């Protein structure tokens, strides 16, 4: 069992599935010779050849469209977009074709493709390199949206995505690509999709997060414990379809909820979770649901970026507000 970073775990999952299934192909800008802008596909072209690890032109519409065509004809393409800020030209292919292929053909065709992209801020990148617009994809019927938070999650969830018969948008939080190492067994065991994971058990408040922000959320839970507050932390992992049942079960025990995400506040997935709690769990709540999010602005450059990102202090303060209600 090797200790891997998140980006190494992505590479390991791709290599495992490519060895197990010859229909799995990787395509994208610089994924072959250069091994990807973040090295997520390093060594794959040398191992599996240029016909299965394909360098494409700088054309995201083409990448998305070719992947849809490959999937319709029996392949299992893994299309990489270099940064989420460049994903929007491929949006038409995902919304108009990938997500609709099963229903359009009455089940005669499916679209078993994975669209991968590094996403999120925190690395002081320029504009278009720090997007957190996962809610756009989570809004689309027919798409799965998956966000890993750690190396082991990345390995198991990516394997599950690669084996899914329908399209999956797999967003990799680049801030934690190399933040930590974790023991990852390369055994081909997938993790379940469509479920939240309990990252930390607790009884006083439920903290809901995903991706890179899970790390600040867990740190906030540690600080709260020192103050006598026992927080439960949920890792959403699959943003669409959303496992609302696990969230509702947790809140029924803790009676309070704080939702943490890096994306802008308006229209973010946190609002959907809060709406689900209002519709199905209102009688369990002893306090209004709190949201700790990014701001409704383009993520700023350089030093200002840290003011945009939700901090441990902001999370702790949101919990304290929730606890003020008797």
C-alpha positions in Angstrom: 0.0 0.0 0.0 1.6 3.3 -1.2 1.2 6.7 0.3 -0.2 8.9 -2.5 -1.2 12.5 -3.0 -4.6 13.2 -4.5 -3.2 13.7 -8.0 -1.2 10.5 -7.8 -4.4 8.7 -6.7 -6.2 10.0 -9.8 -3.3 8.7 -11.9 -3.4 5.3 -10.2 -7.1 4.9 -10.7 -6.8 5.8 -14.4 -3.9 3.3 -14.9 -5.8 0.5 -13.1 -8.9 0.9 -15.1 -7.0 1.3 -18.4 -5.2 -2.0 -17.7 -8.5 -3.7 -16.8 -10.6 -2.4 -19.7 -9.2 -1.7 -23.1 -12.2 0.5 -24.0 -11.0 3.2 -21.5 -9.3 6.0 -23.4 -7.9 9.4 -22.2 -8.0 12.5 -24.2 -7.3 16.2 -23.6 -4.8 19.0 -24.0 -1.3 17.9 -23.1 -2.5 14.7 -21.4 -0.1 12.5 -23.4 3.5 13.6 -24.0 3.5 16.1 -21.1 1.3 14.0 -18.7 -1.2 16.8 -18.1 -0.8 20.3 -16.7 -0.9 18.9 -13.1 0.7 15.5 -14.1 -2.5 13.6 -13.5 -1.9 11.5 -16.6 1.9 11.2 -16.3 3.3 8.0 -17.8 0.0 6.8 -19.2 0.8 7.4 -22.8 4.1 5.6 -22.5 2.3 2.6 -20.9 -0.8 2.4 -23.0 0.2 4.1 -26.3 -0.8 7.2 -28.2 -4.0 5.6 -29.5 -5.4 5.4 -25.9 -3.9 8.6 -24.4 -4.6 11.2 -27.0 -3.3 14.8 -27.1 -5.9 17.0 -28.6 -5.9 20.6 -29.9 -6.7 23.5 -27.6 -10.4 23.1 -28.3 -12.7 22.2 -25.4 -15.8 21.9 -27.6 -14.0 19.3 -29.7 -12.9 17.4 -26.6 -16.4 17.2 -25.2 -17.9 16.3 -28.6 -15.4 13.6 -29.5 -15.9 12.1 -26.0 -19.6 11.9 -26.5 -19.1 10.2 -29.9 -16.6 7.8 -28.5 -19.0 6.9 -25.6 -21.9 6.3 -28.0 -19.8 3.9 -30.0 -18.7 1.7 -27.0 -15.6 3.3 -25.7 -15.2 4.8 -22.2 -13.5 8.1 -22.7 -12.0 10.2 -20.0 -11.8 13.7 -21.2 -9.6 16.2 -19.3 -10.2 20.0 -19.3 -7.1 21.7 -18.1 -9.0 24.1 -15.7 -12.6 24.4 -14.8 -12.5 28.0 -16.1 -12.0 26.5 -19.6 -14.8 24.0 -19.3 -17.6 26.2 -20.6 -17.1 25.6 -24.4 -17.7 21.9 -23.6 -20.9 22.8 -21.7 -23.1 22.5 -24.8 -21.9 18.9 -25.5 -22.5 17.9 -21.9 -25.9 19.6 -21.5 -27.3 19.0 -25.0 -25.9 15.6 -25.8 -24.1 13.6 -23.0 -26.8 14.2 -20.4 -29.6 13.4 -22.9 -28.3 10.4 -24.9 -30.0 7.7 -22.8 -33.4 9.3 -22.9 -33.1 10.6 -26.5 -32.5 7.0 -27.7 -34.9 5.4 -25.3 -32.1 3.5 -23.7 -30.6 2.2 -26.9 -27.4 4.2 -26.3 -25.8 5.4 -23.1 -22.9 7.8 -22.6 -20.3 6.2 -20.3 -17.8 9.1 -20.2 -16.0 11.0 -17.5 -15.2 14.7 -17.9 -12.4 15.6 -15.5 -11.2 19.0 -14.5 -9.1 20.6 -11.8 -11.2 23.2 -10.0 -11.3 25.7 -7.2 -9.0 28.4 -5.8 -6.3 28.6 -3.3 -3.2 28.3 -5.5 -3.0 32.0 -6.5 -3.7 31.3 -10.1 -4.8 33.9 -12.6 -8.3 34.5 -13.8 -10.1 31.5 -15.3 -8.0 29.1 -13.3 -9.9 29.2 -10.0 -13.5 28.6 -10.8 -15.9 26.8 -8.5 -19.0 26.5 -10.6 -20.0 23.0 -9.8 -23.6 24.1 -9.3 -24.0 24.6 -13.1 -23.4 20.9 -13.7 -25.4 19.8 -10.6 -28.4 21.5 -12.1 -28.4 19.4 -15.2 -30.6 16.2 -15.3 -28.7 13.2 -16.5 -25.2 14.2 -15.2 -23.5 12.9 -12.1 -21.2 15.4 -10.4 -18.5 14.0 -8.1 -15.9 15.9 -6.0 -13.2 14.0 -4.1 -11.7 15.4 -0.9 -8.7 13.1 -0.3 -6.4 10.6 -2.1 -8.4 7.6 -1.0 -11.7 9.2 -2.0 -10.2 10.2 -5.4 -9.1 6.7 -6.2 -12.3 5.0 -5.2 -14.7 7.6 -6.6 -12.9 7.9 -9.9 -13.0 4.1 -10.4 -16.7 4.2 -9.8 -17.1 7.1 -12.2 -15.1 5.2 -14.9 -17.5 2.2 -14.5 -20.7 4.2 -14.5 -22.9 3.7 -17.6 -23.8 7.4 -17.7 -21.8 10.7 -17.9 -19.9 11.8 -14.8 -18.4 15.3 -14.2 -15.4 14.6 -11.9 -14.0 17.8 -10.4 -10.7 17.6 -8.7 -9.9 20.3 -6.1 -6.4 21.3 -7.2 -5.7 23.0 -3.9 -5.4 19.6 -2.3 -3.7 17.8 -5.3 -0.5 17.7 -3.2 -1.7 19.0 0.2 -1.5 15.6 1.9 -0.5 12.0 1.4 -2.7 9.0 2.3 -2.3 5.2 2.1 -4.2 4.0 -1.0 -4.4 0.4 -1.8 -4.4 -0.2 -5.6 -6.9 -3.0 -5.4 -9.5 -1.7 -7.9 -12.2 -1.3 -5.2 -14.5 1.5 -6.1 -16.3 3.7 -3.5 -20.1 4.1 -3.7 -21.4 7.0 -5.7 -24.5 9.0 -4.6 -23.8 8.9 -0.9 -22.4 11.3 1.7 -19.5 10.1 3.8 -19.4 10.8 7.6 -15.9 12.3 7.9 -16.3 12.9 11.7 -19.1 11.8 14.0 -20.7 14.4 16.4 -23.9 15.3 18.1 -24.1 19.1 18.5 -24.1 20.5 15.0 -23.8 19.1 11.4 -21.2 20.6 9.2 -21.7 19.8 5.5 -19.0 20.4 2.9 -17.1 18.8 0.0 -13.8 19.0 -1.9 -11.0 21.2 -0.6 -13.2 23.0 1.9 -13.6 19.7 3.8 -10.2 20.3 5.3 -11.1 23.7 6.8 -14.3 22.2 8.0 -12.6 19.4 9.8 -10.1 21.9 11.3 -13.0 24.0 12.5 -14.5 20.9 14.1 -11.3 20.3 16.0 -11.3 23.9 17.3 -14.9 23.6 18.3 -14.2 20.4 20.2 -11.7 22.2 22.3 -14.6 24.6 23.2 -16.9 21.8 24.1 -18.8 21.6 20.9 -19.0 18.2 19.2 -19.5 18.7 15.5 -20.4 16.0 12.9 -18.8 16.6 9.5 -20.3 15.2 6.3 -18.4 14.9 3.0 -21.0 15.2 0.3 -18.7 13.7 -2.4 -21.5 13.2 -5.0 -23.1 16.6 -5.6 -25.6 15.2 -8.0 -27.6 13.1 -7.3 -27.5 14.5 -3.8 -27.7 12.1 -0.8 -30.2 14.2 1.2 -31.1 11.3 3.4 -27.7 11.2 5.2 -27.8 15.0 5.7 -31.4 14.8 7.1 -30.5 11.9 9.4 -27.5 13.8 10.8 -29.5 17.0 11.4 -32.3 15.1 13.0 -29.7 14.2 15.7 -27.7 17.4 15.9 -30.6 19.8 15.3 -28.3 22.4 13.7 -26.5 22.7 10.3 -23.8 24.8 8.8 -23.0 24.3 5.1 -19.5 25.2 3.8 -18.5 25.7 0.2 -16.0 27.7 -1.8 -18.3 28.6 -4.7 -20.1 31.9 -4.8 -23.1 32.1 -2.4 -26.0 32.8 -4.8 -27.3 29.7 -6.5 -24.6 27.5 -4.9 -25.3 23.9 -3.9 -25.5 25.0 -0.3 -28.8 26.7 -1.1 -30.2 23.5 -2.5 -29.2 21.6 0.7 -30.7 24.3 2.8 -33.9 24.1 0.8 -34.0 20.3 1.3 -33.7 20.8 5.0 -36.5 23.4 5.0 -38.8 21.0 3.0 -38.0 17.8 4.8 -36.3 18.5 8.0 -37.7 21.8 9.3 -39.1 20.2 12.5 -35.7 18.9 13.4 -34.0 22.3 13.3 -33.4 24.3 16.4 -31.7 27.2 14.5 -31.6 28.6 11.0 -29.3 26.9 8.6 -26.0 28.8 8.2 -24.0 29.1 5.0 -20.3 29.9 4.9 -19.4 30.4 1.2 -17.4 32.4 -1.3 -18.6 35.8 -2.3 -20.7 36.8 -5.3 -17.6 38.0 -7.2 -14.9 36.7 -9.5 -12.3 35.1 -7.2 -9.6 37.8 -6.7 -6.0 37.4 -7.6 -3.0 37.0 -5.3 -3.2 37.9 -1.7 -6.9 38.9 -1.9 -7.7 35.3 -2.7 -7.4 34.3 1.0 -10.1 36.8 1.9 -12.5 35.2 -0.6 -11.9 31.6 0.6 -14.1 30.5 3.6 -11.8 30.3 6.6 -11.8 28.2 9.7 -12.7 31.3 11.7 -15.8 32.0 9.5 -16.9 28.4 10.0 -16.5 28.5 13.8 -18.4 31.8 14.0 -21.2 30.3 11.9 -21.5 27.4 14.3 -21.5 29.8 17.3 -24.4 31.7 15.6 -26.3 28.5 15.2 -25.7 27.6 18.9 -27.2 30.9 20.1 -30.7 29.6 19.4 -32.0 27.7 22.4 
